Amino acid sequence: MDDCYGLPGRVHDGAGTVSPYCDEGITTMTAVPEFEFVKTAACRDARVDNCPEVATNVPGTVALRDSKQPDTVVTMTAAEWGTLTDAVKAGEYDLSA
């Protein structure tokens, strides 16, 4: 098994193969079943069908996926998640500009 297989900070997909970008910190693997994904309250409306889903039930790891492509999962450490959410709250990724 590859050294970076399944570690936080990686991209995982249903293909079950290891990405050639492993040395760059990107790996692919089958989605880990222990993640329990949830949607935001706004996305629970049946009319909204394309939402990010987040799983925080695995200690030290946060997993993200698109509700329309649930086999692709991006994982990161809790610290990386905190950095990302702080940047989003600060408007660093505001697309309306």
Residue pairs with C-beta under 8 A, 6 or more apart in sequence:
2 18
2 22
2 27
3 22
4 10
4 22
4 23
4 25
4 27
5 18
5 22
5 27
5 29
6 12
6 27
6 29
6 32
7 27
7 75
8 60
8 61
8 62
8 75
8 76
8 77
8 80
9 25
9 75
9 76
9 77
9 80
10 25
10 26
10 27
10 28
10 29
10 74
10 75
11 19
11 26
11 27
11 28
11 72
11 73
11 74
12 27
12 28
12 29
12 30
12 31
12 32
12 72
12 73
12 74
12 75
13 28
13 29
13 30
13 31
13 71
13 72
13 73
14 30
14 31
14 71
14 72
15 28
15 30
16 28
16 29
16 30
17 28
17 29
18 27
18 28
18 29
19 26
19 27
19 28
21 27
31 65
31 70
31 71
31 72
31 73
32 58
32 63
32 73
34 57
34 58
35 55
35 57
35 58
35 63
35 73
36 55
36 57
37 53
37 54
37 55
37 63
37 65
37 70
38 53
38 54
38 55
39 51
39 52
39 53
39 67
40 51
40 52
42 48
42 51
43 51
43 52
43 53
43 67
49 67
49 68
50 66
50 67
50 68
51 66
51 67
52 64
52 65
52 66
52 67
53 64
53 65
53 66
53 67
53 70
54 62
54 63
54 64
55 62
55 63
55 64
56 62
56 78
56 81
60 77
60 78
61 75
61 76
61 77
61 78
62 75
62 76
62 77
62 78
62 80
62 81
63 73
63 74
63 75
64 73
64 74
64 75
64 76
65 71
65 72
65 73
65 74
66 72
76 84
87 93
